[in-house]
Amino acid sequence: KATVSVLNWRVLRGCGSSWQAAFSTMGSSTIIVALGIAGVLVSGYALDVEWKLRTAGPFYKPACDSEWGSCSAVFQSAYAHPLSLWGLVPKGHDLDLSLASAGLLNYGVYVLYPTRLFRVPYRLLGVPPHVLLMLIAVAGVGFSCYLLYVLKVILEDFCIVCATFHVINFSMFFFGALPEYRNPTIHAAALLRKKVE
């Protein structure tokens, strides 16, 4: 039995390294932008579902509802608006963003990472772009862990759209932010010029 578990561990570890090898052949910016675009598309779908749930009436059934779980139940729960749930803003306030709206903003930032706009925090606050990317990715993974707990333990439901968000968040951390943090390549020349000046 111990031999089987050691063998399974070696196989799993080998799969992980081959995935990392496959992703390492792509540039960091390609991975970050591709995952950002995927997140924007999923967030757009989730926003569409939220809007139709409010306006289409009781007979609307989104494609993400199945026998496995209900994304509509999750999107209509109090947990879909975390800022009002946590008491940071009143319910219905303009800043009471849904998870889909917050996702659009978050993944939109990832799409902008290779651009000069991402250097603004460095100029204003001295935070290098790769460090800011890592902080956002760590926050995304932490928030995903919280939402996974909410889904499994509190709501006792499954949401394929939410699962897709979590896959994107963990992939962004492991295949986008972490390699860029360890070896900054995208904004490296601009940071070097700034240090020389």
C-alpha positions as CSV (number, residue, x, y, z in Angstrom):
1,K,0.0,0.0,0.0
2,A,2.8,2.4,0.8
3,T,4.5,1.6,-2.5
4,V,1.3,2.4,-4.3
5,S,1.0,5.8,-2.6
6,V,4.6,6.6,-3.3
7,L,4.1,5.7,-6.9
8,N,0.9,7.8,-7.1
9,W,2.8,10.8,-5.5
10,R,5.6,10.5,-8.1
11,V,3.0,10.3,-11.0
12,L,1.2,13.4,-9.6
13,R,4.4,15.3,-9.1
14,G,5.5,14.4,-12.6
15,C,2.2,15.6,-14.0
16,G,2.6,18.9,-12.2
17,S,6.1,19.4,-13.5
18,S,5.0,18.7,-17.1
19,W,2.2,21.2,-16.7
20,Q,4.7,23.8,-15.5
21,A,7.0,22.9,-18.3
22,A,4.2,23.4,-20.9
23,F,3.3,26.7,-19.4
24,S,6.9,27.8,-19.1
25,T,7.3,27.7,-22.9
26,M,4.7,30.4,-23.2
27,G,5.7,33.9,-22.1
28,S,4.5,35.2,-18.8
29,S,2.5,38.0,-20.5
30,T,0.7,35.4,-22.7
31,I,-0.4,33.4,-19.7
32,I,-1.4,36.4,-17.6
33,V,-3.4,38.0,-20.5
34,A,-5.0,34.7,-21.6
35,L,-6.2,33.9,-18.0
36,G,-7.3,37.5,-17.6
37,I,-9.4,37.3,-20.8
38,A,-10.9,34.0,-19.7
39,G,-11.8,35.6,-16.4
40,V,-13.4,38.6,-18.2
41,L,-15.5,36.3,-20.4
42,V,-16.7,34.2,-17.4
43,S,-17.4,37.4,-15.4
44,G,-19.4,38.7,-18.4
45,Y,-21.5,35.5,-18.5
46,A,-22.1,35.7,-14.8
47,L,-23.2,39.4,-15.1
48,D,-25.6,38.4,-17.9
49,V,-27.0,35.6,-15.7
50,E,-27.4,38.0,-12.7
51,W,-29.2,40.6,-14.9
52,K,-31.5,38.0,-16.4
53,L,-32.3,36.6,-13.0
54,R,-33.5,40.1,-11.9
55,T,-35.4,41.0,-15.1
56,A,-36.5,37.8,-17.0
57,G,-39.0,36.6,-14.4
58,P,-39.3,33.3,-12.5
59,F,-39.2,31.1,-15.6
60,Y,-35.6,31.9,-16.6
61,K,-33.2,29.0,-16.0
62,P,-29.6,29.8,-16.8
63,A,-27.5,27.2,-18.7
64,C,-25.2,26.9,-15.6
65,D,-28.0,25.4,-13.5
66,S,-27.9,21.6,-13.6
67,E,-28.4,18.5,-11.5
68,W,-24.9,19.1,-10.1
69,G,-25.6,22.5,-8.7
70,S,-27.2,25.9,-9.2
71,C,-25.3,29.0,-10.1
72,S,-28.5,31.0,-9.9
73,A,-28.9,30.0,-6.2
74,V,-25.4,31.1,-5.6
75,F,-25.7,34.4,-7.5
76,Q,-28.9,35.3,-5.6
77,S,-27.5,34.5,-2.2
78,A,-26.2,37.2,0.2
79,Y,-22.7,35.8,-0.4
80,A,-22.8,37.1,-4.0
81,H,-22.4,40.6,-2.6
82,P,-19.6,40.3,0.0
83,L,-19.1,44.0,0.7
84,S,-22.7,44.4,2.0
85,L,-22.6,40.9,3.7
86,W,-19.5,42.0,5.6
87,G,-21.2,45.3,6.5
88,L,-18.6,47.5,4.6
89,V,-21.3,49.1,2.5
90,P,-25.1,49.2,2.7
91,K,-27.1,46.6,0.7
92,G,-27.9,48.0,-2.8
93,H,-25.2,50.7,-2.6
94,D,-23.3,51.5,-5.8
95,L,-20.1,50.0,-4.3
96,D,-22.0,46.8,-3.3
97,L,-20.4,44.9,-6.2
98,S,-21.5,41.5,-7.1
99,L,-18.9,38.7,-7.5
100,A,-19.3,39.0,-11.3
101,S,-18.7,42.8,-11.2
102,A,-15.7,42.4,-9.0
103,G,-14.4,39.7,-11.3
104,L,-14.6,42.0,-14.3
105,L,-12.5,44.5,-12.5
106,N,-10.0,41.9,-11.2
107,Y,-9.5,40.1,-14.4
108,G,-9.4,43.4,-16.4
109,V,-6.4,44.4,-14.2
110,Y,-4.7,41.1,-15.2
111,V,-5.3,41.9,-18.9
112,L,-3.7,45.3,-18.4
113,Y,-0.6,43.8,-16.7
114,P,1.7,43.9,-19.8
115,T,0.8,47.5,-20.5
116,R,2.4,50.8,-19.2
117,L,-0.7,51.4,-17.1
118,F,0.5,48.8,-14.6
119,R,3.7,50.9,-14.0
120,V,1.6,53.8,-12.5
121,P,1.6,52.3,-8.9
122,Y,5.3,51.9,-9.2
123,R,5.7,55.6,-10.1
124,L,3.3,56.7,-7.4
125,L,3.9,54.3,-4.5
126,G,7.2,52.5,-5.4
127,V,5.5,49.1,-5.7
128,P,7.0,47.2,-8.6
129,P,4.5,45.7,-11.1
130,H,5.4,42.1,-10.4
131,V,4.9,42.6,-6.7
132,L,1.5,44.2,-7.2
133,L,0.5,41.3,-9.5
134,M,1.6,38.8,-6.9
135,L,-0.4,40.6,-4.2
136,I,-3.5,40.6,-6.4
137,A,-3.1,37.0,-7.2
138,V,-2.6,36.0,-3.5
139,A,-5.7,38.0,-2.7
140,G,-7.6,36.1,-5.5
141,V,-6.5,32.7,-4.2
142,G,-7.4,33.7,-0.6
143,F,-10.8,34.9,-1.7
144,S,-11.3,31.7,-3.8
145,C,-10.6,29.6,-0.6
146,Y,-13.2,31.6,1.3
147,L,-15.7,31.2,-1.5
148,L,-15.0,27.5,-1.8
149,Y,-15.7,27.2,1.9
150,V,-19.0,29.1,1.5
151,L,-20.1,26.9,-1.4
152,K,-19.2,23.6,0.2
153,V,-20.0,24.2,3.9
154,I,-22.6,27.1,4.1
155,L,-24.6,26.9,0.8
156,E,-23.9,23.2,0.3
157,D,-24.1,23.8,-3.5
158,F,-21.9,23.6,-6.6
159,C,-21.6,26.4,-9.1
160,I,-19.7,25.6,-12.4
161,V,-19.2,29.4,-13.0
162,C,-17.7,29.8,-9.6
163,A,-15.5,26.7,-10.1
164,T,-14.2,28.3,-13.3
165,F,-13.3,31.4,-11.4
166,H,-11.4,29.4,-8.8
167,V,-9.5,27.5,-11.5
168,I,-8.5,30.8,-13.2
169,N,-7.4,32.3,-9.8
170,F,-5.2,29.3,-8.9
171,S,-3.8,29.1,-12.4
172,M,-3.0,32.8,-12.4
173,F,-1.2,32.4,-9.1
174,F,0.9,29.3,-10.0
175,F,1.4,29.8,-13.8
176,G,1.3,33.6,-14.1
177,A,2.1,35.6,-11.0
178,L,4.5,33.3,-9.2
179,P,6.9,32.8,-12.2
180,E,6.7,36.6,-13.0
181,Y,7.4,37.4,-9.3
182,R,10.4,35.0,-9.2
183,N,11.8,36.3,-12.5
184,P,10.2,39.6,-13.6
185,T,10.4,39.8,-17.4
186,I,7.5,42.0,-18.5
187,H,8.4,45.3,-16.9
188,A,12.0,44.5,-16.1
189,A,13.6,47.0,-18.6
190,A,11.4,49.8,-17.3
191,L,12.2,49.1,-13.7
192,L,15.9,48.9,-14.5
193,R,15.7,52.3,-16.3
194,K,13.9,53.8,-13.3
195,K,16.6,52.5,-10.9
196,V,19.4,54.0,-13.1
197,E,17.6,57.4,-13.1
